Amino acid sequence: LALCMAHGTWKLGRYWLFVSLPSVAAPFEELGLVRHLQRSFGFDEEGLAELRTEPVILILDSLDEVPAPKSAGTTSWWALNRLDRWANVRLIVTCREERVPEYRGYTGNHTPLFLQAFDQQQMEGYIHARLDVGHRPGEWRGRFGENAASSPRTPVEEARTRDVMSEICALPIRQAFTKPFQG
């Protein structure tokens, strides 16, 4: 989702830079993220100085896949990387909800937002939309098939959607990966 955001939002007048946090050599050290940006995106000092003047969104993905420091940090990424000196920067940090407290000092005192899993009706609507059920050529479907998901379904469309849902529910891997990477 984070990578999709980085790719799909380039038209919004900001630089969206995707950073896989497990690939950062020293994510909790002073200027660790900035040094990573320089190496990964090829910014020299002049390029980095220019970037600091632009509107930037840093998408920091998979925090929960980075070992939490042994001692809780008291300095946020904002301060460690001197992001207060940037003209207009925002951070989006992805992390599994149950792991957030381990990194609280680094993420700061911001209100976290958590994405929740689809409920049964949302899953059926999504599958219905993805099957192209009820879609006519040239018809606008809306984001994630909103139009198709909320449109009336024929018995054939209902049956196709139920068949796919049954297949998904029967997959042995489904239960193991409802919340992946838990140890």
KANORSUL-V715732 format. One line per field, one symbol per residue. ss: DSSP state (~ for helix, > for strand, _ for the rest). psi: psi as a letter, one per 20 degrees, with the letter a starting at -180 (. if undefined). burial: I if it has 9 or more other C-alpha atoms within 8 Angstrom, else O. A space follows every 50 residues. Layout:
BEGIN
ss = ???
psi = ???
burial = ???
END
This chain:
BEGIN
ss = _~~~~~~~_~~~__>>>>>>~~~________~~~~~~~~~~___~~~~~~ ~___>>>>>>>_~~~___________~~~~__~~~__>>>>>>___~~~~ ~~~~~~~____________~~~~~~~~~~~____________~~~~~~~~ ____~~~~~~~~~~~~~~~~_~~~~~_______
psi = gghggghjjiijkqpoppoohiipgmhjrpjghghgggghjkpahghghg hiiqpppoooqlhijppqqgppqiprhgghjliiiqgnqqpoppqpgiig hhjghhiakqoqpppqqqrgggggggggghikpjpqpippirpkkgghhi qqqrhggggggggghggghiphighhkhnrkp.
burial = OIOOOIOOOIOOOIIIIIIIIIOIOOOIOOIIIOOIIIOOOOIOOOOIOO OIIIIIIIIIIIIIOOOOOOOIIOIIIIIIIIIOOIIIIOOIIIIOOOII OOIIIIIIOOOOOOOOOOOOOOIIIIIIIOOOIOOOOOOOIOOOIIIIIO OOOOOOIIOOIIOIIOOOOOOOOIOOOOOOOOO
END
